[in-house]
Amino acid sequence: MLYGSCLCGKICYEVSAEIDEVSMCHCKQCQKAQGSAFVAVAPIRSADFRITQGAEYLTEYRATPNKARVFCSVCGSPLYSARDDRPEAKRLRLGTLDTPVTPSKRYHGWVSSKAEWFDLGDELPKFPEASRPLGARREPKG
């Protein structure tokens, strides 16, 4: 079991599955939403995710049609995003995890939009546009 929470601690959650895939999205929208160079997210099944405390503090923002970015209404911590056309899946914001994870699959997406002040100094796969879909076997182009 994995546990997580928002910055103020009003919202707590658990994930009942292991996290083995993490993408770092460098698109401009994620930069704005996170206030940073990128967002680190993991695809999880909605059935494996449960809010254990503070559901009344959840709020959402829709910058993209059919996609909710869900966060704490008190401290603003982004928790996950969810698409209306994929109710079975969420993209968990890994910075909110309280339990350490060591995913074996990690990669960068939308590096064509990366912040000019951030250096991608690792050897992880880098995709110029969208991160590879979960389970896809596509080689990065850059």
Buried (B, 14 or more C-beta within 10 A) or exposed (E): EBEBBBEBEBBBBBBEEBBEBBBBBBBEBBBEBBEEBBBBBBBBEEEBBEBEEBEEBBEBEEEEEEBBBBBBBBEEBBBBBBBEEEEEBBBBBBBBBEEEEEBEBBBBBBBEBBEEEEEBEEEEBBBBEEBBEEEEEEEBEE
